[in-house]
Structures are given as structure tokens and as C-alpha cells.
Amino acid sequence: MLIPHDLPAFGYKKQLARRFDRASQSYDSYAEFQRIVLERLLSLLPTQPADVVVDLGTGTGQALASLSSVFQPTSCVALDLSAQMLSVARTRSSSLENIQFVCADAEQLPFQSSSCDVVFSSLAIQWCLAPEALFEELYRVTKPGGYVIFSTLSQDSMPEIRQAWSALDDKEHVHQYISIAALLECVSASGWRISSAELSRVPMWFASAEEAIDSLKKVGASLITSDSPSTMSPSVWKCFLHEYSKQKTDLGIPLSYQVAFVVAQK
């Protein structure tokens, strides 16, 4: 992922954590796309036993029950940058055993080398700043023979939003996600052996442009820049929504994603 050009790198993670903190209470009500991707990623889990499993970017903990059921690990670590997301995840998984909650940055993991059997991550690593360094860090903490299983947004996600804005200005209002070719190159360069990799388009449909945008904003996935909706003039935002509404079809307002699903082994 490329950091927005107008936001200093040192403040990016802090703003990201705040954004997901604010979205923690609304996340589950708006996370239909996230659930679709999660279910598909869970179907790719290896069947071998795993003693220590990490859910990287656990969010509200939607994957924890499945990870615990499939692997029955002695330790399942729910890790997230957002303390408020972890609070919701803790409540959701109160009936599960052996769950540990860790508030930390995925790019600086507080784990010993070769300590994890499986690192699982659904739609979280696109928020990291340095993909190759991230996969090197994941390689460091994973045991020989262990797995990283992840989904992430890829290049050309949300073209509908880009199209709507293009009628108004030439600014970049959508994250520049890494291409799957560049992503897999980062994975391989870090030492991982790729077991499977697939790029899939996931279309979503909404009753209005406002609902489409809420599906991003209410899960904390809005673009972090100086010209976010909260700082934009109401008239400009109204013009954007009007342009976006022009894309409505019989199915509704489209918002589509390109999602990479990857399984790799150390």
C-alpha cells in the first residue's frame, strides 16, 4: 500500500488506530463485504495442527471462533492496532478458551522468532506501509513449516469511487493498493513458498451512494487524507455523491473490490 502523499508517515498509524477505534461499535453492522471475504479465506485454512495461531488485524474478532475450532491451538492471539476493536473482540469471544489479546503494529510484532504456527489475516495488511518488510517480519515469527494465510485489497479496487471523483478534480481519493504481481514478489522475496494465490473481483451493491460510502466509513476503511469528508466542504461532498449516483443500475449503486487470497508456507 502506498501512504497518501499528503500525510506524514509518522502520523499515519496513529490516525489509522483512531479511525478504527471510532468504527469499532458500527463495524459488525456494516461489514458484509468483510464477512464475504473472511468466509472464503477460512475455506483455505490448512488441516495440519497448529499450536500457536495469530489473527493479524483481528478487528472485532469475527475469525476467532473458526480459528479456534479448526486448529484448537493452545494459544490463539488476536492482534490489532485498535484497542477499541480488541475490546469488541474480547466481548465477542468471551466463551472461547486460550485467546490472548494484543494491541500492536503488524509491522513490529512483539513475538519471538519462530514462535507461531499460523498467521491468519483478512483484509488488514493493506494498511501496512512496507509490504516486503511486513512479510519479512511474518517470516521471522513463523515456525519452519508454518503458514501465512491472508486476504488483502489489490490494485483497481473501488474504481467506481475514482470514476465519480474524476468528474470533479484530479486528486487521488482512493488508496493505491499494490498489484497482485508486486504483492507475490514481496512474499517470495521474504522467503515464503507460495502454496496458492488468486485474485478475485468481489462486487457489492447498495441502495444509494451514501450507503456505499457508509460501508467504508462505518468499518474504518475511509481514505486517510487531509481532504476526507469530515474536512471537505458540504457542497463538494454533495457533488461527489451526485456523480456517484449516476452509476446506479438495476442492482443498485456498485462498489467493487479486487481481493487477493494467498496461502504461503515457510
C-alpha positions as CSV (number, residue, x, y, z in Angstrom):
1,M,0.0,0.0,0.0
2,L,1.2,3.5,-0.7
3,I,0.7,6.0,2.0
4,P,-1.3,9.1,1.0
5,H,1.1,11.7,-0.3
6,D,-0.2,14.5,2.0
7,L,0.0,12.6,5.3
8,P,3.4,12.2,7.1
9,A,4.3,8.6,7.7
10,F,4.9,9.1,11.4
11,G,1.2,10.1,11.9
12,Y,-0.3,7.5,9.7
13,K,-0.6,4.6,12.1
14,K,-1.9,6.9,14.9
15,Q,-4.7,8.2,12.7
16,L,-5.4,4.7,11.5
17,A,-5.8,3.4,15.0
18,R,-8.1,6.3,15.9
19,R,-10.2,5.7,12.8
20,F,-10.7,2.0,13.7
21,D,-11.3,2.9,17.3
22,R,-14.2,5.1,16.2
23,A,-15.6,2.4,13.9
24,S,-15.5,-0.4,16.5
25,Q,-19.1,-0.1,17.5
26,S,-20.5,0.1,14.0
27,Y,-18.2,-2.3,12.3
28,D,-20.2,-5.5,12.6
29,S,-23.4,-3.8,11.3
30,Y,-21.7,-2.7,8.0
31,A,-19.1,-5.4,7.4
32,E,-20.9,-7.5,4.8
33,F,-18.0,-7.4,2.3
34,Q,-15.6,-8.2,5.1
35,R,-17.7,-11.3,6.0
36,I,-17.8,-12.5,2.4
37,V,-14.0,-12.3,2.1
38,L,-13.5,-13.8,5.6
39,E,-15.6,-16.9,4.8
40,R,-13.7,-17.5,1.6
41,L,-10.3,-17.1,3.3
42,L,-11.3,-19.5,6.1
43,S,-12.0,-22.2,3.5
44,L,-8.3,-22.1,2.6
45,L,-7.1,-23.0,6.1
46,P,-4.6,-25.9,6.2
47,T,-5.7,-29.0,8.0
48,Q,-2.5,-29.6,10.0
49,P,-2.4,-29.0,13.7
50,A,-1.3,-25.6,15.0
51,D,-0.2,-24.8,18.5
52,V,0.0,-21.0,18.2
53,V,-2.2,-19.1,15.8
54,V,-2.2,-15.4,15.3
55,D,-5.2,-13.5,13.9
56,L,-3.4,-10.4,12.5
57,G,-5.8,-7.4,12.3
58,T,-8.5,-9.3,14.2
59,G,-10.9,-6.3,14.2
60,T,-14.0,-7.3,16.1
61,G,-12.8,-10.9,16.2
62,Q,-15.0,-12.4,13.6
63,A,-12.5,-15.1,12.7
64,L,-11.5,-16.2,16.2
65,A,-14.2,-18.9,16.7
66,S,-13.4,-20.6,13.4
67,L,-9.7,-20.4,14.0
68,S,-10.1,-21.9,17.5
69,S,-12.4,-24.7,16.1
70,V,-10.2,-25.7,13.2
71,F,-6.8,-25.6,14.9
72,Q,-7.7,-26.0,18.6
73,P,-4.5,-24.2,19.5
74,T,-3.0,-23.8,23.0
75,S,-2.8,-20.1,22.2
76,C,-4.8,-18.0,19.7
77,V,-3.5,-14.4,19.6
78,A,-5.9,-11.7,18.5
79,L,-3.8,-8.8,17.4
80,D,-4.9,-5.4,16.3
81,L,-3.7,-1.8,16.1
82,S,-7.0,-0.6,17.6
83,A,-7.6,-1.0,21.3
84,Q,-11.3,-0.5,20.9
85,M,-11.6,-3.1,18.2
86,L,-9.9,-5.5,20.6
87,S,-12.4,-4.6,23.3
88,V,-15.3,-5.7,21.0
89,A,-13.4,-8.8,20.0
90,R,-12.9,-9.7,23.7
91,T,-16.6,-9.5,24.3
92,R,-17.5,-11.5,21.2
93,S,-15.1,-14.3,22.1
94,S,-15.7,-14.4,25.9
95,S,-16.8,-18.1,25.6
96,L,-13.6,-19.2,23.8
97,E,-10.6,-20.6,25.6
98,N,-6.9,-19.7,25.1
99,I,-7.5,-16.4,23.4
100,Q,-4.9,-13.6,24.0
101,F,-5.5,-10.0,23.0
102,V,-2.5,-7.9,21.9
103,C,-2.6,-4.3,20.8
104,A,0.3,-3.9,18.4
105,D,1.5,-3.0,14.9
106,A,1.7,-5.8,12.4
107,E,5.0,-4.4,11.1
108,Q,6.6,-4.6,14.6
109,L,5.3,-7.9,16.1
110,P,6.0,-8.4,19.8
111,F,6.7,-12.2,19.3
112,Q,9.8,-14.3,19.5
113,S,11.3,-15.6,16.3
114,S,9.8,-19.0,15.1
115,S,7.1,-18.9,17.7
116,C,3.9,-19.1,15.6
117,D,2.4,-21.9,13.6
118,V,-0.1,-20.0,11.6
119,V,-0.5,-16.3,10.9
120,F,-4.0,-15.5,9.6
121,S,-5.1,-12.1,8.3
122,S,-8.2,-11.0,6.5
123,L,-8.3,-7.5,4.9
124,A,-5.7,-6.0,7.2
125,I,-2.3,-5.9,5.6
126,Q,-3.3,-3.3,3.0
127,W,-3.0,-0.8,5.8
128,C,0.7,-1.6,6.3
129,L,3.3,0.8,4.9
130,A,6.1,-1.6,3.7
131,P,4.9,-4.9,2.3
132,E,8.2,-6.6,1.9
133,A,9.3,-5.6,5.4
134,L,5.9,-6.9,6.7
135,F,6.4,-10.3,5.1
136,E,10.0,-10.5,6.4
137,E,8.6,-9.9,9.9
138,L,5.9,-12.5,9.4
139,Y,8.6,-14.9,8.2
140,R,10.6,-14.2,11.3
141,V,7.9,-15.0,13.8
142,T,6.6,-18.2,12.0
143,K,8.0,-21.6,12.7
144,P,9.5,-23.6,9.8
145,G,6.7,-25.4,8.0
146,G,4.2,-22.8,9.3
147,Y,1.8,-20.8,7.2
148,V,0.7,-17.3,6.5
149,I,-2.9,-17.2,5.1
150,F,-4.2,-13.8,4.1
151,S,-6.5,-11.7,2.0
152,T,-5.9,-8.1,1.0
153,L,-7.2,-5.5,-1.3
154,S,-5.4,-5.3,-4.6
155,Q,-4.9,-2.8,-7.4
156,D,-8.1,-1.4,-9.1
157,S,-10.3,-1.8,-6.1
158,M,-13.2,0.7,-5.8
159,P,-13.0,2.1,-9.4
160,E,-16.5,3.5,-9.0
161,I,-15.3,6.0,-6.4
162,R,-12.4,7.0,-8.5
163,Q,-14.7,7.5,-11.5
164,A,-17.1,9.7,-9.6
165,W,-14.3,11.9,-8.3
166,S,-12.7,12.2,-11.7
167,A,-15.6,14.4,-12.8
168,L,-14.8,16.9,-10.1
169,D,-11.0,17.1,-9.7
170,D,-7.7,15.2,-10.4
171,K,-6.9,14.3,-6.8
172,E,-6.4,10.8,-5.6
173,H,-9.3,9.9,-3.4
174,V,-8.8,6.1,-3.2
175,H,-5.9,4.2,-1.7
176,Q,-3.3,2.9,-4.2
177,Y,-3.3,-0.8,-3.5
178,I,-0.4,-3.0,-4.5
179,S,-0.8,-5.2,-7.6
180,I,-1.0,-8.9,-7.1
181,A,2.2,-9.4,-9.1
182,A,4.1,-6.9,-6.8
183,L,2.5,-8.5,-3.7
184,L,3.6,-12.0,-4.6
185,E,7.0,-10.7,-5.4
186,C,7.2,-9.3,-1.9
187,V,6.0,-12.6,-0.4
188,S,8.5,-14.7,-2.3
189,A,11.4,-12.2,-1.7
190,S,10.8,-12.6,2.0
191,G,11.5,-16.4,1.8
192,W,7.9,-17.7,1.7
193,R,6.9,-20.5,-0.6
194,I,3.5,-19.6,-2.2
195,S,1.1,-22.5,-2.0
196,S,-1.8,-20.8,-3.7
197,A,-2.7,-17.3,-4.9
198,E,-5.8,-16.0,-6.5
199,L,-7.2,-12.6,-7.4
200,S,-10.9,-12.3,-7.3
201,R,-13.3,-9.4,-8.0
202,V,-16.0,-9.0,-5.3
203,P,-18.9,-6.7,-6.3
204,M,-21.2,-5.1,-3.8
205,W,-24.4,-3.2,-4.4
206,F,-26.1,-0.5,-2.4
207,A,-29.4,1.4,-2.4
208,S,-27.7,4.8,-2.5
209,A,-24.3,6.4,-2.9
210,E,-24.5,7.4,0.8
211,E,-24.9,3.7,1.8
212,A,-22.0,2.7,-0.4
213,I,-19.8,5.2,1.3
214,D,-21.1,4.2,4.8
215,S,-19.9,0.6,4.0
216,L,-16.4,2.1,4.0
217,K,-16.7,4.8,6.7
218,K,-18.5,2.7,9.3
219,V,-15.9,-0.1,9.2
220,G,-13.0,2.4,9.5
221,A,-11.9,1.9,5.9
222,S,-12.1,5.5,4.6
223,L,-9.2,7.0,2.9
224,I,-6.9,8.9,5.4
225,T,-6.0,12.2,3.8
226,S,-6.4,15.9,4.5
227,D,-9.4,16.1,2.3
228,S,-11.6,13.5,3.9
229,P,-15.4,14.0,4.1
230,S,-15.1,15.5,7.6
231,T,-12.9,18.4,6.3
232,M,-14.4,18.7,2.8
233,S,-17.0,21.4,2.1
234,P,-20.6,20.1,2.1
235,S,-21.1,21.4,-1.5
236,V,-18.1,19.4,-2.8
237,W,-19.2,16.3,-1.0
238,K,-22.8,16.7,-2.3
239,C,-21.4,17.0,-5.9
240,F,-19.4,13.8,-5.4
241,L,-22.4,11.9,-4.2
242,H,-24.4,13.2,-7.1
243,E,-21.7,12.0,-9.6
244,Y,-21.5,8.6,-7.8
245,S,-25.3,8.2,-8.0
246,K,-25.1,8.4,-11.8
247,Q,-23.6,4.9,-11.8
248,K,-26.8,3.3,-10.4
249,T,-28.1,0.2,-12.2
250,D,-31.0,-2.1,-11.7
251,L,-28.9,-3.8,-9.0
252,G,-28.1,-0.5,-7.2
253,I,-25.0,1.6,-6.6
254,P,-21.9,-0.5,-7.4
255,L,-18.8,-0.7,-5.3
256,S,-16.3,-3.4,-6.3
257,Y,-13.1,-4.8,-5.0
258,Q,-10.2,-6.8,-6.2
259,V,-9.2,-9.2,-3.5
260,A,-6.0,-11.3,-3.3
261,F,-6.3,-14.6,-1.4
262,V,-2.8,-16.1,-0.6
263,V,-1.5,-19.1,1.3
264,A,2.2,-19.3,1.8
265,Q,4.4,-21.7,3.8
266,K,7.8,-21.2,5.5
